[in-house]
Every structure is written in structure tokens, then in C-alpha cells.
Amino acid sequence: MASSAAITATFCATLVDEWLACGVRHAVVSPGSRSTPMALALANRTELQVHIFHDERSAAFAALGIGKASGVPAILLCTSGTAAVEFHPAVVEAHHAEVPVLVCTADRPPELQAVGAPQTIDQQNLYGVAVRKFINADVADDGEANSWRDLAQSAFVSTVGQRRGPVHLNLQFREPLVGDATELPRRNSAHSSISRPALKVSPRQVKKLCKLLSTSRGLIVAGPENYLADSVIQLAESLGWPVLADPRSKVRVEHRLVIAAADSMLRDQRFAELHTPEVVLRFGTPPASKVVNTWLANSKATQVVLTTTPTLVDPDRKCALHMQCEIDAVCSELIASITARTNTTWSSSWVQAEKLAQVAINAALTNELKISEPAIARTIYASMPSNAHLVVSSSMPIRDVEWYGAPRSALTVHANRGVNGIDGVVSTAVGVALATNEPTALLIGDVALLHDTNGMLNLNLRNLDLRIFVVDNNGGGIFSFLPQKTTLDEARFEMVFGTPHQVDIEALAKAHNISAQTIESLDDLAMAVAQRGLRLTRIVTNREENVKVHDRIHQNVAAALRQADN
């Protein structure tokens, strides 16, 4: 008869074996005692890349980054108690962003619950509604061995279903925690593949869509979703509609119908009024731009949203029709059903405005005497090599990339826009780099960096091509754009919102054995972007001047658009 330690070891080895068969290739582990059986099961498999993170919050965001970049969940493991609580922010982001993660928390056995045992809390449904499924695994019993693979399979299927997201597996372990696995239960051949039902659209639905899209005054908004850029571009060509392309969509390519400067263009009231659409076809989630979203909400246009998941993001409640479907297939059917419209006055006006706006943005940034935050975002977005990845922090960096990133191809942009937090961004970028093993850049503000400095722990040992660009304006830059800046006195604003920190970011990086430098020009920035390997580049800006730079760009664009009208 096997010992309890051997049974526990076999149970954990079985879970890992099943997940490997499902395609899992990464595990993120935070060290702890109670999680020993699972940690050893992970370490014993050479097929797995096991990444050790000291800090549980950092570990969870790294697992998020792996799932975000690969579409395959990483196994995320910690010990019991507050360690499990530290996973919560990343679990919430994964929930809202629909990123798969296999969350494994170790737990004490029943006899140690509710009696004051150390490092023991109630971990039942710890993450509430933020997980697709909660599984409480009792202390392993070899009498239940035939169900172990089913348990692993159930967790995996739940995390990669039509609505992807985190799954929480709470693992109760009784001492002794170290044992050797015996023979594993045999795999069920039925588990060899994961099938999802096809999201077919009926001919009637296609006909309804065609009728809705029959106007010439239409607009495509391309957000992040699971589709091919070519599908959207070809549909736009057939419809004769411009495409407002979010940089996260992979549709912001060099094509006459692709519009990248919509935020600046729509700040001009006359342009916004003259270009009000009758129909908007949106793929995925809305853009980050408040200007664009407000304009769309006020347009009274019929809004149609296509997604591959059941989730509809519609904070303005303007969606008239939401369809869950295979977007590429629907685009193909629409193209086949629509009589192509070319060279329409409507699309030509948008195309001309985009050209003028890009020239105006370039001129505004060229005339700046000092390096500016819009120029930083525009340069990094343009200069990363083909097939690279760019992780962008929330607050101003994601907005600057959306507003000023000119069309280009072969760049994948990631951002934590599920709940738009600035926590865990460094670790998310590390996860993206670990999953892809491709050149990766991180554009982040100083405050967001300080929220996740633990993401730099042992980063120098991970052998990654990760280029970290920190916009250091000594505080929270986005608040300078909000009413608080003009309604509060300077001292109170700085105390509550500006929050200067006086941290030497270059020294902080060097403390982690990360090569670091401070630069002052766009030429130096372009050189830093081109340098491979792990390094941190700090760019100093001024929060008040940053507001003025944004205003000057918008004024330049508006002037260019008005001049074209005259």
C-alpha cells in the first residue's frame, strides 16, 4: 500500500501530466512549503518551463502575460494563506480580459481549518465570480485515482472555453509533503483533443447584417479580438468604409482605409460633425480614447458589435446588435454578399484627413525642443522590429500609443485593459517575453513601474530580450489632464494626485543588475529601441509641459483639417 506522501505525489504528477497532454508548457511558481508536492511535480517534467517568482502578485501577472501572448494557460502555483490572496488582482484582470490561467493554491487539510493553524485562511471560492470555475480538491485518496485526470481536464476545459479566463484549483495537502510518485493512472484517449462548438451564423443573420451595412456612411472600429487583419481590411474595401484601428487589433497597418489619428481628428468639432456615421461595425472591445467613444455614443449611429465570446463591452449602452461568431467567417460571407463600393466621397474624406493629421502630428513633434511623451510612444511603436511585442501600461502610455502610433505592420501590442489597472505591468511584460521568446518592449510610466518593481526580481537571470522604457515625470501624469488639476491648489493637487516620489529609477534598475540609462533625445531613443537584450531606458518628461504638447498636437491637426476645407 502506497504511503500518503506517495499518493499525494502521484496525484500532483497526474494533474501535471494531463495538462501537458493538453498543451500547457509554462508554470509560474512562488516558493512555499505547503505547495511542495505540486512544485516538485512541475519541476520533474522537462517539457515544462518552470519560472520562479518570489512575489505572488508578480507571479500571477507573469502567468497572465503568458496566457495573453500564447492563448494557452500557464500553471500558477503558490502556498496557502495570504500568498493566495496576492493572486487576486491578476485573477480579476484575467477574468475581465478573458485570459486563460490555471490557478493552483495549496491549502491545509480539513483538520487544520478554522482552528487557528498558521498560514491558514478560508480559501473556498477565494476569487468569487472572477473565475470560470472553482474546484476544491480534497486530500488525495488513491481510491479516487481514476478521477484525477478528469479533474485536470475539467479545469483546463473551463479555462480555454468560449469565454476564456482563470480557473481556481484549491489543493489540500496533508504532511508529509515530500514523496515519490508511483505509476500514474492511464490517460483517456477522449481527452486528447479539446473541441469547441463552431459559432456559425445563419444565412438569415448574414442577410440582416448586409441590410444594416447597406449605407455608404459607415465606419469600422477594429478592437482587439481573435480575427485576421486581412479579413477586416477586405471587408472595409468592399464596404468603402474607413477603419478606426486600435493598435492592439493588428489592423493598424499601412492601408489607405486605415485611420490611426482618429482621436486628434475628432477633437475638431467641425470634422466630427461632418463625419458622423450612420452605422458603426465594431469588432471586439472599444478603443481607449474617450474622445472617440463619446463621439460614437453621441452619433446616434446604429452600432453592431461582433465578438468571438459571449461578452459584450458596451458601457454607453449603444449596441443595437451583438453577434457572437467566428469573425473571419462572417467577414468572408459579407464580402461575398455585398456589392463592392469603391472610391466613395465618404471614405476619401477620411483618407485625406488621416494623411493631413499624420503630417500635422509629425510637424508638431519635430518642432518640440525637448523629447515629449507623444513622441516617445510614436517612436517606440514605429521602431520595434517586425514580429516583436509591445506591452503598454494603462493611463497615459496606452493613450499615447493609441493616439499617435502611426500605421505599421508586424507588431503585436498588449495591454491590461480588462480593468485598466497599472499594477503588475512589468510582470505582465515578463510573461509575454517568456511565452514568445521574441523581442519585447515595455512602455510604462514611473508610477506604474513602482507598483511592480518586484517584477524586476531575478529578471537579469531570465535571458529575455526585454526593453523597458520608463517615462519618468515624477508622478501620476494622467491627473494633469483631469479637472482636479485646474480646480485644486497646486500643493493639494500634488499631495493627492501628482504624488511625486523622487525615486532614482536608473539606480533602482541597477540594484536589480539591469543595465540602465537615461536619455534626452529621440535619436538616443531610437538607438535604445534597436538594442537587443534586457535593459531599462529612462526618459525624463515634465507633467505640465506634457499637457501643453498634447494641446499643440491637437491644434496642429485641427488647423490642418480646417485648411483643407478652405
MOSUL-V315142 format. One record per pair of residues at least 4 apart in sequence whose ideal C-beta (glycine too) atoms are under 7 Angstrom apart, sorted by the first residue. I is the first residue (numbers start at 1). J is the second residue. If there is no record, write none. Layout:
i=(I I)
j=(J J)
This chain:
i=(2 2 2 2 3 4 4 5 5 5 5 6 6 6 6 6 7 7 7 8 8 8 8 8 9 9 9 9 9 9 10 10 10 10 11 11 11 12 12 12 12 13 13 13 13 14 14 14 14 14 14 15 15 15 16 16 16 16 17 17 18 18 18 18 19 19 19 19 19 20 20 20 20 21 21 22 22 23 24 24 24 25 25 25 25 26 26 26 26 26 26 27 27 27 27 27 27 28 28 28 28 28 28 28 29 29 29 29 29 30 30 30 30 30 30 30 30 31 32 32 32 32 33 33 34 34 34 34 34 35 35 35 35 35 36 36 36 37 37 37 38 38 38 38 38 39 39 40 42 42 42 42 43 51 51 53 53 53 54 54 55 55 55 56 56 56 56 56 57 57 57 57 57 58 58 58 58 58 58 59 59 59 60 60 60 60 60 60 61 61 61 61 61 61 62 62 62 62 62 63 63 63 63 63 63 64 64 64 64 64 64 64 64 65 65 65 65 65 65 65 65 66 66 66 66 66 67 67 67 67 67 67 67 68 68 68 69 69 69 69 69 69 70 72 73 73 73 73 73 74 74 75 75 76 76 76 76 76 77 78 78 78 78 78 79 79 80 80 80 80 80 80 80 80 81 81 81 82 84 84 84 87 87 88 88 89 89 89 89 90 90 91 91 91 91 91 91 92 92 92 93 93 93 93 93 94 94 94 94 95 95 95 95 96 96 97 97 97 98 98 98 98 98 99 99 100 100 100 100 101 101 102 102 102 102 102 103 103 103 103 104 104 105 105 105 106 106 107 107 107 107 108 108 108 108 108 109 109 109 112 112 113 123 124 125 126 127 127 130 131 131 131 131 132 132 132 132 132 132 133 133 133 134 135 135 135 135 135 136 137 137 137 137 137 138 139 139 139 145 146 147 148 148 149 149 149 149 149 150 151 152 153 153 154 155 155 155 156 157 157 158 159 159 159 159 160 160 162 162 162 163 163 163 173 187 199 199 199 199 201 201 201 201 201 203 204 205 205 206 206 206 206 207 208 209 209 210 210 210 210 212 212 212 213 213 213 213 215 215 216 216 216 216 217 217 217 218 218 218 218 218 218 219 219 219 219 219 220 220 220 220 220 220 221 221 221 221 222 222 222 222 222 222 222 222 223 223 223 223 223 223 223 223 224 224 224 224 224 225 225 225 225 225 226 227 227 227 227 227 228 229 229 229 229 230 231 231 231 231 231 232 232 232 232 232 233 233 233 234 234 234 235 235 235 235 236 236 236 237 238 238 238 239 239 240 240 240 240 241 242 242 242 242 242 243 243 243 243 244 244 244 244 245 245 245 245 245 245 246 246 247 247 247 247 247 247 248 248 249 250 251 252 252 252 252 253 253 253 254 254 254 256 257 257 258 259 259 260 260 260 260 261 261 261 261 261 261 262 262 263 263 263 263 263 263 264 264 264 264 264 264 265 265 265 265 265 266 266 266 266 266 267 267 267 268 268 268 268 269 270 271 271 271 272 275 275 276 277 277 278 278 279 279 280 280 280 281 282 282 282 283 283 284 285 286 286 287 287 287 288 288 288 288 289 289 289 290 291 292 293 293 294 295 296 297 297 302 303 303 303 304 304 305 305 305 305 306 306 306 306 307 307 307 308 308 308 309 310 312 312 314 314 325 326 327 328 329 330 331 332 333 334 343 344 345 347 348 349 350 351 352 352 353 353 354 355 356 356 356 356 357 357 357 358 358 359 359 360 360 360 360 361 361 361 361 362 363 363 364 364 364 365 365 365 365 368 368 368 371 371 371 371 371 371 371 372 372 372 372 373 373 373 373 373 373 374 374 374 374 374 374 375 375 376 376 376 376 377 377 377 377 377 377 377 378 378 378 378 379 379 379 379 379 380 380 380 380 380 380 381 381 381 382 382 383 383 383 384 384 384 384 384 384 385 386 387 387 388 388 388 388 388 389 389 389 389 389 389 390 390 390 390 391 391 391 391 391 391 391 392 392 392 392 392 392 393 393 393 393 393 393 393 393 394 394 394 394 394 394 395 395 395 395 395 396 396 396 396 397 397 397 397 397 398 398 399 400 401 401 401 414 416 416 416 422 422 422 423 423 424 424 425 425 425 425 426 426 426 426 426 426 426 427 427 427 428 429 429 429 429 430 430 430 430 431 432 432 433 433 433 433 434 436 439 439 440 440 441 441 441 442 442 442 443 444 444 444 444 445 445 445 446 446 446 446 446 446 446 447 447 447 447 449 449 449 450 450 453 456 456 456 457 458 459 459 459 460 460 460 460 464 465 465 466 467 467 468 468 469 469 470 470 470 470 471 471 472 472 472 472 473 473 473 473 473 474 474 475 475 475 475 475 476 476 476 477 477 479 479 479 479 480 480 480 480 480 481 483 484 484 484 485 488 488 489 490 491 492 493 493 494 494 503 504 505 505 506 506 506 506 507 509 509 509 510 510 514 514 514 515 515 516 516 516 517 518 518 519 519 519 519 519 520 521 522 523 524 525 525 526 527 528 531 541 542 545 546 547 548 549 550 551 552 553 554 555 556 557 558 559 560 561 562)
j=(6 7 142 182 179 8 174 9 176 178 179 10 179 180 181 182 11 140 142 12 37 140 173 179 13 37 41 179 180 181 14 181 182 184 15 140 148 16 37 38 41 17 41 181 184 18 148 149 152 184 185 19 148 152 20 41 42 45 21 184 22 149 152 153 24 75 102 152 156 24 45 47 48 187 191 156 194 72 72 73 75 47 48 49 72 49 51 66 74 434 435 42 48 50 74 75 77 51 53 59 62 63 74 76 39 42 50 52 77 53 54 55 56 59 77 78 83 52 78 79 83 106 79 177 79 80 106 108 173 39 77 78 79 106 40 177 178 41 173 177 42 77 104 106 171 43 77 44 48 50 75 77 50 62 434 58 59 62 454 457 59 454 457 60 78 83 86 87 61 86 89 90 424 62 424 427 452 454 455 63 76 78 64 76 86 87 90 91 65 90 424 427 428 431 66 427 430 431 434 67 74 76 90 101 431 68 90 93 94 99 101 428 431 69 427 428 429 430 431 432 435 70 74 431 434 435 72 73 74 94 99 100 101 99 414 432 389 414 431 432 435 436 435 100 100 101 102 159 160 101 102 102 104 87 101 102 103 104 104 83 84 87 105 106 83 106 84 105 106 107 108 119 120 123 119 120 121 86 105 123 126 91 103 92 127 93 421 423 424 94 424 95 103 127 130 131 166 96 130 419 97 416 418 419 421 99 101 165 166 130 131 165 166 418 419 416 417 418 163 164 165 309 311 164 165 159 160 164 165 159 166 155 156 159 167 169 166 167 168 169 169 171 123 170 171 171 173 123 170 171 172 112 113 117 120 172 139 172 174 117 120 120 170 136 134 168 131 168 166 165 166 167 168 158 159 161 165 166 167 155 158 167 168 151 154 155 169 170 170 151 169 170 171 172 172 172 173 174 185 185 151 152 185 153 185 187 188 191 154 155 156 157 191 158 159 167 169 160 161 194 167 164 165 166 167 164 194 196 309 310 309 310 311 177 191 308 324 325 326 205 206 323 325 330 207 208 209 323 210 333 334 337 211 212 213 334 214 334 337 338 279 302 304 218 239 279 281 278 279 240 341 344 346 277 278 346 239 241 277 278 279 281 241 242 244 277 280 232 236 241 243 244 281 244 280 282 287 232 243 244 245 246 249 251 283 246 249 282 283 284 285 286 287 246 248 249 284 285 283 284 307 308 327 308 231 232 283 327 328 328 233 250 251 253 234 235 327 328 331 332 236 243 251 283 331 237 251 255 238 331 335 239 331 334 335 241 243 257 257 335 338 340 338 341 341 342 344 347 347 257 259 347 350 351 251 257 258 259 259 262 287 292 249 251 252 258 259 260 287 402 252 381 401 402 405 413 413 415 284 412 258 258 260 405 407 258 407 409 407 408 409 351 347 351 407 350 354 354 405 406 407 265 354 357 358 361 557 266 292 267 289 291 292 402 403 357 361 403 553 554 557 271 353 357 557 561 271 272 291 292 295 291 554 558 272 557 558 561 273 274 275 353 561 295 349 350 299 299 301 301 302 301 302 296 301 303 304 303 304 305 306 327 307 313 293 313 292 293 402 398 399 402 417 293 402 403 294 295 296 297 316 298 299 301 316 318 320 318 319 320 320 321 312 314 319 322 323 325 327 330 311 312 324 324 326 327 324 324 319 322 318 319 330 330 331 332 333 334 335 336 337 338 348 348 349 351 352 353 354 355 356 564 357 561 358 359 360 560 561 564 361 557 560 362 406 363 560 364 556 557 560 365 404 553 557 366 367 556 552 553 556 372 374 375 378 372 375 549 375 376 520 521 522 525 539 376 541 546 549 377 396 400 471 541 546 378 400 404 549 550 553 379 522 380 471 525 539 381 397 400 401 404 405 443 382 404 405 406 383 522 525 526 529 384 390 441 443 469 529 390 401 405 406 408 526 529 530 388 390 411 439 441 529 439 410 410 438 411 438 439 440 441 412 414 432 436 438 440 411 413 441 443 414 425 428 429 432 440 442 397 398 401 413 415 443 397 398 422 425 443 444 445 448 398 415 416 420 421 422 422 445 448 477 478 400 445 477 478 401 443 444 445 471 402 415 403 404 405 413 443 432 421 425 428 447 448 451 451 452 428 452 429 444 448 452 430 442 444 449 452 455 456 431 452 455 432 433 440 442 466 434 455 459 466 435 436 440 440 464 465 466 464 440 465 532 465 466 467 469 529 466 468 469 469 448 449 468 470 449 471 477 450 470 471 472 473 474 505 451 475 476 499 453 470 505 501 503 508 509 512 514 512 462 512 514 534 512 513 514 534 534 532 533 534 529 535 536 537 537 539 505 536 538 539 539 541 505 538 539 540 477 541 542 543 546 500 501 498 499 500 501 543 497 498 499 543 546 484 485 497 498 485 543 544 546 547 547 487 488 493 497 493 492 493 493 494 495 496 497 498 498 500 508 508 509 538 510 516 518 538 511 514 516 536 514 516 534 535 536 534 535 535 536 538 537 538 540 524 525 528 537 539 524 525 526 527 528 529 539 530 531 537 535 546 546 549 550 551 552 553 554 555 556 557 558 559 560 561 562 563 564 565 566)
